[in-house]
Amino acid sequence: MKLAADTAHCDQLMKALEGFRASVPLVEHWGAGLAARLGDGARLLAAGNGGSAAQAQHLTAELVGRYRDDRPPFSALALHADTSATTAIANDYGVQEIFARQVAAHGRAGDVLILLSTSGASANLRVAATEARRLGVTVWALTGPAPNPLAVAADEALCVDAAVAATVQELHLVAVHMLCEAFDRSLGAGRSSARGWPVVAGEESP
C-alpha cells in the first residue's frame, strides 16, 4: 500500500516564505552595508548555537572564500568555531560568556556582529549583542518570531514569522544566501582592480 506524501513541512515553508519576502529590502541593506564596511577593513563576526552555529559558519565561509564568482577574501570569523576558546571560556566564566568574551577580544568599532537564533532567546547571544554594542560593533540578528530578547538587543533584526524552528532555520539559510548575493552585487558596482577583482569605495587598486 502506497502511503500519501506528507507535505506539511513544505506547506509550512511556503507559507513562511510569503511573509519573508517583506524582509528582502533589509537583507539588501545588510549586504550593501557589509560590503562597504568590510571593503574599508572592518570584519564580520558571527555566532549561533547548534544548527544556527552551522549557518553562521556557512556565512563566514562564503565571505572568506566566495559565494559564486571570484573576488577578494574578506575578514569574517565564526566565533563558535574556535572550540578551545569556547570551551575554556565556558569552563572559566560560564556558557553565557562564550561569545561576549570573544567579541571583546576581536570586535572593533565599525565591525559587524551577526547572531542567529531560531528562538531569539539564547542568553549567550544576547550577552554578546550587549557587549558588541558597548564597543561600537553593529549587531544584526536573524531570529524566529518577534518579539524576542535578541531582536531587542540588536541594532536591527530579521524575525522570521514561523511556528516551527526548522522552518525558521531554513529561511535563515535563504537570508544568508541573499545576503551574500547582495554583498557581491555591491562589490561588483565598484571599478575593477588590476587583478580583475572589484574594488569597493575606499580601496585602492594594487
PyMOL commands that set and color helices and strands:
alter all, ss='L'
color gray80, all
select helices_A, chain A and resi 8-39+51-64+79-81+83-93+95-97+100-106+123-135+149-153+165-188
alter helices_A, ss='H'
color red, helices_A
select strands_A, chain A and resi 44-48+76-78+112-117+138-143+156-159+191-192+198-199
alter strands_A, ss='S'
color yellow, strands_A
deselect
rebuild
show_as cartoon
